[in-house]
Amino acid sequence: MLTAVYKSSKKADTYLYIEKRDDFSKVPQPLMDMFGLPKYVMMFDLSKREKLGIADIVLVKEKLSEDGFYLQIPPPEENLLDQFKAHNGVESD
C-alpha cells in the first residue's frame, strides 16, 4: 500500500497521509483549508512497515482504506505546572 505523506504549512507537527501522491480528492475541503498548503515529505510502502513514529499503523491503514486519508496530529502538550504540582502533592486548580 503506497502512501504519500505531507506536512501542514499551518499546523506544527501535523501530517496528512494519502493513497496517491498529489491526489487530495478524498480529503474534505474544510480539512484542507485548515491544513494549508501541503508540503510533500515522502512516499513509502505502508505494507512493508511494522510501525510508524507516533502514529498507530493499524489505524493509519484502516483510515486510508475507509476514508482515503489519515490526519496525524501531535499529542497534546504536557502541562509542566500540573506535573510539578502533582509531584509535590499540590492540588491543581
Buried (B, 14 or more C-beta within 10 A) or exposed (E): EEBBBBBBEEBEEBBBBBBEEEEBEEBEEEEBEEBEEBEEEEEBEBEEEEEBEEBEEEEBBEBBEEBBBBBBEEEEEEEEEEEEBEEEEEEEE
